[in-house]
Amino acid sequence: MTAIFNPTGPAVTPLPRPAPPPAATPAPAPAGPVGPVLELPGDAALVPVNRDGRPVGVFVAAGGRVRYRRVVEPDQLVAAATGAFAVAALTAAVAVWSRRRLPSVGTVTMGPGGWVSLRGVPAPQLRPDHRPWWARLLRARRLVVDR
């Protein structure tokens, strides 16, 4: 039994054909983008579709309707999973980097006598140190005193 397939319209009901003699072997299907018709029990049939030697989908003819089902390829799944992982990692990195930092000044209150009290702030340096990093590392001092 062979199904006649029309990709632009409904499937035509397959016509019964006489059974081949027992000694005859079936002829190989011609090579092309559409493979041989695979008959299933009942009135269903499958027509595989290939592109460049790889299966890309199958037409399913069942119940007087024709549907195209795409074949899912493993390399596409791996690429999608890798992309999803990269997006998740980027989102996590942005979330960690942009998290809210603690304020540099704690609670500001008025102390006794009108003094401003800054809680949680380290004490300021007694003298500002404007020396370069290498001078601080060597503990070098200026020969001329700043005025």
Backbone bond lengths (Angstrom), bond angles and torsions (degrees), N, CA, C in turn:
res aa  C-N    CA-C-N  psi(-1)  N-CA   C-N-CA  omega(-1)  CA-C   N-CA-C  phi
1 M - - - 1.440 - - 1.523 107.40 -
2 T 1.320 117.96 133.43 1.454 123.98 -178.07 1.514 108.75 -125.80
3 A 1.333 116.30 134.04 1.459 120.81 177.55 1.516 108.59 -91.25
4 I 1.319 116.38 140.93 1.455 121.35 174.88 1.517 106.56 -96.46
5 F 1.298 115.77 124.83 1.457 119.86 -172.99 1.516 110.37 -112.21
6 N 1.328 115.11 129.71 1.459 121.89 176.26 1.519 107.20 -122.19
7 P 1.370 120.12 108.35 1.460 120.77 -174.90 1.520 114.10 -67.93
8 T 1.315 119.46 -14.58 1.458 120.31 -178.31 1.522 113.10 -100.65
9 G 1.291 118.81 -2.06 1.459 120.68 -177.99 1.509 111.41 -146.97
10 P 1.336 117.06 -171.37 1.469 120.04 -178.83 1.523 110.88 -70.26
11 A 1.317 114.15 158.46 1.458 119.49 179.55 1.520 109.76 -71.91
12 V 1.284 115.49 145.74 1.461 121.59 176.64 1.517 107.23 -92.43
13 T 1.315 116.67 136.08 1.459 120.67 -179.54 1.527 108.64 -61.41
14 P 1.337 116.83 130.71 1.459 118.71 -178.59 1.528 111.15 -63.87
15 L 1.300 115.41 141.81 1.459 121.26 177.30 1.523 108.77 -91.33
16 P 1.325 116.89 137.57 1.473 117.65 177.91 1.525 109.61 -68.89
17 R 1.300 116.36 142.64 1.454 120.42 176.77 1.526 108.18 -124.04
18 P 1.271 116.09 155.49 1.470 118.01 -178.24 1.521 110.57 -65.74
19 A 1.318 115.59 147.88 1.464 121.22 179.88 1.517 109.31 -69.82
20 P 1.356 117.04 140.37 1.463 118.98 178.55 1.529 110.34 -70.48
21 P 1.288 116.19 157.57 1.466 118.22 176.55 1.525 109.89 -61.91
22 P 1.313 118.49 152.10 1.464 121.29 -176.00 1.529 113.42 -59.51
23 A 1.312 120.40 -29.47 1.467 121.82 -176.59 1.519 112.08 -79.71
24 A 1.335 118.51 -17.88 1.464 120.90 -176.25 1.526 110.22 -79.25
25 T 1.315 116.53 143.01 1.468 121.75 175.66 1.519 107.92 -106.56
26 P 1.329 116.99 147.90 1.469 118.40 -179.50 1.519 110.74 -68.09
27 A 1.318 115.22 146.29 1.457 121.00 178.50 1.523 109.42 -76.25
28 P 1.331 118.58 144.53 1.471 119.68 178.64 1.526 110.43 -66.71
29 A 1.304 114.62 148.11 1.463 120.56 -179.18 1.526 109.35 -72.30
30 P 1.325 116.79 143.96 1.469 118.49 178.51 1.525 110.47 -67.39
31 A 1.322 116.10 145.29 1.466 120.87 179.57 1.519 109.21 -76.75
32 G 1.303 116.37 140.12 1.452 120.97 -179.88 1.516 110.25 174.12
33 P 1.323 117.39 -174.59 1.455 118.75 -177.81 1.521 113.08 -70.48
34 V 1.329 117.32 -25.77 1.459 120.30 179.75 1.514 107.45 -110.33
35 G 1.346 115.58 126.34 1.455 120.76 -175.80 1.513 112.29 -83.98
36 P 1.320 116.20 -172.95 1.453 120.71 -179.48 1.525 110.95 -69.43
37 V 1.309 115.44 157.82 1.463 121.27 179.47 1.512 107.96 -79.13
38 L 1.325 116.31 126.56 1.457 122.05 177.24 1.516 107.20 -104.18
39 E 1.312 116.19 114.97 1.460 120.56 -177.32 1.513 109.46 -86.54
40 L 1.328 116.17 138.46 1.454 123.51 178.03 1.517 108.89 -111.14
41 P 1.320 118.34 163.99 1.472 119.34 177.35 1.530 110.35 -59.56
42 G 1.296 116.38 143.07 1.456 121.20 -177.18 1.514 109.42 90.42
43 D 1.328 116.37 -144.55 1.463 119.99 -178.61 1.525 112.12 -106.52
44 A 1.312 118.16 24.62 1.462 121.78 -177.08 1.527 110.79 -98.59
45 A 1.338 114.87 151.06 1.462 121.35 176.72 1.521 108.77 -147.62
46 L 1.336 116.16 149.11 1.465 123.06 178.36 1.517 108.96 -116.86
47 V 1.339 116.31 137.99 1.458 121.57 175.35 1.528 107.06 -126.11
48 P 1.354 117.94 104.64 1.467 119.48 -179.95 1.524 111.35 -72.04
49 V 1.351 115.19 148.61 1.461 122.12 179.13 1.528 107.60 -121.37
50 N 1.337 116.13 127.66 1.465 121.85 -178.99 1.517 109.65 -117.11
51 R 1.347 114.67 151.15 1.455 120.73 173.37 1.517 107.30 -138.96
52 D 1.320 116.05 124.40 1.464 122.50 -177.75 1.525 111.70 54.48
53 G 1.313 116.50 36.50 1.456 120.91 177.74 1.512 114.95 81.72
54 R 1.328 118.33 0.99 1.464 121.26 179.98 1.512 109.47 -113.45
55 P 1.337 118.14 140.78 1.461 119.42 177.68 1.529 110.19 -71.54
56 V 1.322 116.47 130.94 1.460 120.76 179.58 1.522 112.11 -114.80
57 G 1.317 117.65 -15.72 1.454 119.22 179.71 1.513 110.91 178.60
58 V 1.325 114.81 -175.34 1.453 121.34 179.74 1.520 108.11 -149.98
59 F 1.323 115.93 139.57 1.450 121.56 172.12 1.518 107.28 -92.86
60 V 1.328 116.73 129.41 1.456 122.60 179.02 1.514 107.28 -109.86
61 A 1.329 116.89 116.60 1.464 122.21 176.76 1.517 107.12 -106.15
62 A 1.331 116.82 111.31 1.462 121.56 -179.31 1.516 108.99 -151.78
63 G 1.306 116.47 139.28 1.464 121.45 176.27 1.515 113.30 61.95
64 G 1.313 119.18 30.97 1.457 121.95 -179.75 1.515 114.66 77.65
65 R 1.334 118.03 7.97 1.468 122.22 179.36 1.520 109.61 -122.73
66 V 1.320 115.40 152.38 1.461 121.65 176.83 1.521 107.64 -119.75
67 R 1.326 115.16 129.62 1.466 121.20 178.74 1.523 108.16 -128.18
68 Y 1.322 114.79 146.31 1.463 120.67 176.12 1.518 108.00 -104.43
69 R 1.308 117.17 129.07 1.465 123.12 177.28 1.524 107.93 -118.50
70 R 1.325 115.37 124.06 1.456 121.06 179.53 1.525 110.08 -78.72
71 V 1.310 117.46 143.84 1.453 122.02 177.47 1.522 108.20 -87.18
72 V 1.319 116.49 130.73 1.463 121.33 177.81 1.517 108.01 -85.94
73 E 1.326 116.10 124.88 1.456 120.57 -178.63 1.525 110.08 -98.06
74 P 1.335 117.67 141.40 1.468 120.44 -178.17 1.525 113.22 -61.11
75 D 1.333 118.86 -35.56 1.462 119.43 -179.16 1.528 111.19 -68.14
76 Q 1.344 117.40 -30.17 1.464 119.39 174.88 1.524 110.74 -68.84
77 L 1.350 116.65 -38.19 1.466 119.88 177.55 1.528 111.16 -64.67
78 V 1.330 116.82 -41.61 1.471 120.28 179.26 1.528 110.17 -65.25
79 A 1.326 117.39 -41.41 1.461 120.49 178.78 1.522 110.94 -64.03
80 A 1.330 117.64 -41.49 1.465 120.58 178.71 1.524 110.80 -65.66
81 A 1.340 117.51 -41.50 1.467 120.41 179.07 1.525 110.73 -65.59
82 T 1.327 117.63 -39.63 1.469 120.94 178.19 1.522 110.71 -64.20
83 G 1.323 116.60 -42.79 1.467 120.24 177.29 1.514 112.21 -62.87
84 A 1.339 116.90 -41.69 1.463 120.36 178.52 1.527 110.50 -64.67
85 F 1.341 116.93 -39.61 1.463 120.14 178.35 1.525 111.03 -64.83
86 A 1.324 117.12 -40.73 1.471 120.34 179.47 1.524 111.06 -64.75
87 V 1.316 117.40 -41.05 1.470 120.73 178.23 1.521 110.09 -65.25
88 A 1.336 117.80 -41.72 1.466 120.82 179.12 1.529 111.05 -64.50
89 A 1.337 117.08 -41.60 1.465 120.10 179.07 1.523 111.19 -65.56
90 L 1.328 117.37 -40.71 1.460 121.01 178.26 1.526 110.74 -64.78
91 T 1.318 116.85 -41.71 1.465 120.50 178.58 1.522 110.85 -63.36
92 A 1.329 117.33 -42.75 1.465 120.69 178.46 1.524 110.99 -64.19
93 A 1.334 117.29 -41.06 1.466 120.20 179.56 1.525 111.18 -64.15
94 V 1.321 117.42 -42.36 1.466 120.58 178.75 1.525 110.14 -65.61
95 A 1.334 117.16 -39.21 1.461 120.22 179.67 1.526 111.39 -64.64
96 V 1.324 117.34 -40.81 1.467 120.43 179.61 1.523 110.18 -69.60
97 W 1.329 116.94 -42.61 1.460 120.34 -177.40 1.522 112.16 -67.75
98 S 1.312 117.21 -37.54 1.461 119.90 -174.45 1.521 113.70 -97.08
99 R 1.324 117.15 14.57 1.465 117.62 179.42 1.531 109.59 -64.69
100 R 1.263 115.06 156.18 1.469 119.32 -175.25 1.519 110.03 -71.90
101 R 1.318 115.69 127.24 1.454 120.37 178.41 1.525 109.74 -88.53
102 L 1.294 115.48 155.59 1.456 119.91 178.24 1.526 109.45 -67.78
103 P 1.304 117.61 146.22 1.465 118.88 178.64 1.524 110.44 -65.51
104 S 1.339 115.91 149.28 1.459 119.47 -178.72 1.519 112.01 -76.18
105 V 1.313 118.19 -18.39 1.462 122.38 178.55 1.519 107.38 -118.60
106 G 1.332 116.03 133.02 1.453 120.14 178.67 1.514 110.91 -78.91
107 T 1.309 114.89 -150.10 1.455 120.89 -178.76 1.523 110.08 -68.69
108 V 1.325 116.91 130.64 1.466 121.88 177.87 1.527 107.43 -100.62
109 T 1.333 115.78 120.11 1.473 120.76 179.48 1.525 108.92 -132.88
110 M 1.308 114.49 163.19 1.469 120.06 176.25 1.523 108.26 -89.05
111 G 1.325 114.76 126.10 1.452 119.66 178.26 1.523 110.93 -89.43
112 P 1.325 116.12 -174.89 1.462 119.43 179.61 1.529 111.59 -64.82
113 G 1.289 116.80 136.12 1.457 122.38 178.50 1.519 112.91 77.51
114 G 1.315 119.00 14.85 1.454 121.80 177.15 1.516 114.50 87.70
115 W 1.325 116.67 8.29 1.456 119.23 177.24 1.521 109.97 -72.81
116 V 1.328 115.08 143.27 1.468 119.14 176.99 1.516 108.24 -86.04
117 S 1.322 115.72 129.99 1.456 120.96 -179.05 1.530 108.71 -109.64
118 L 1.331 116.66 122.62 1.462 122.21 176.22 1.519 107.83 -110.12
119 R 1.303 116.58 108.93 1.475 120.20 -178.47 1.528 109.20 -90.23
120 G 1.329 115.28 141.70 1.451 121.18 176.71 1.512 114.38 82.45
121 V 1.320 118.49 12.81 1.453 122.01 -179.75 1.522 107.50 -109.54
122 P 1.342 117.82 133.91 1.463 118.26 177.96 1.534 110.61 -67.05
123 A 1.302 114.48 154.25 1.462 119.57 -179.32 1.531 109.85 -64.65
124 P 1.321 117.91 142.95 1.464 120.19 179.99 1.527 110.44 -70.31
125 Q 1.331 115.76 158.40 1.452 120.24 176.69 1.526 108.82 -68.30
126 L 1.343 115.48 146.67 1.458 118.92 -178.87 1.519 110.76 -69.39
127 R 1.312 117.81 -44.96 1.454 121.71 176.60 1.517 107.91 -125.42
128 P 1.300 117.47 134.31 1.467 116.99 176.81 1.523 110.27 -66.96
129 D 1.307 115.41 136.29 1.458 120.85 -178.67 1.517 107.96 -104.94
130 H 1.327 117.17 103.88 1.459 122.18 -177.18 1.521 111.82 -101.39
131 R 1.311 117.10 18.98 1.451 119.86 -179.60 1.527 109.85 -78.27
132 P 1.336 118.33 154.95 1.461 119.74 174.57 1.523 110.77 -67.97
133 W 1.316 115.59 165.23 1.465 120.17 -175.05 1.525 112.11 -61.30
134 W 1.349 116.61 -35.18 1.456 118.12 -177.55 1.529 111.17 -71.36
135 A 1.347 117.72 -29.98 1.466 120.68 178.19 1.527 110.13 -71.22
136 R 1.325 116.22 -37.87 1.474 118.56 176.22 1.516 110.44 -66.75
137 L 1.349 116.99 -38.57 1.457 120.42 -180.00 1.528 111.31 -64.31
138 L 1.349 116.96 -40.79 1.471 121.16 179.91 1.527 112.29 -86.20
139 R 1.323 117.14 -2.69 1.473 123.41 -176.98 1.528 111.05 56.03
140 A 1.325 114.84 42.10 1.454 120.49 -179.22 1.530 110.04 -81.67
141 R 1.323 116.58 147.06 1.472 122.22 178.95 1.524 108.22 -119.57
142 R 1.341 115.46 152.11 1.449 120.01 178.04 1.532 110.49 -72.71
143 L 1.327 116.22 147.45 1.455 119.91 177.47 1.520 111.16 -81.96
144 V 1.349 117.08 -29.14 1.448 121.35 178.49 1.531 108.16 -102.52
145 V 1.288 116.08 132.30 1.454 120.81 -178.32 1.525 108.53 -81.62
146 D 1.338 116.30 133.56 1.464 120.73 176.92 1.515 109.17 -73.34
147 R 1.357 117.15 142.16 1.469 121.17 175.58 1.467 110.37 -115.97
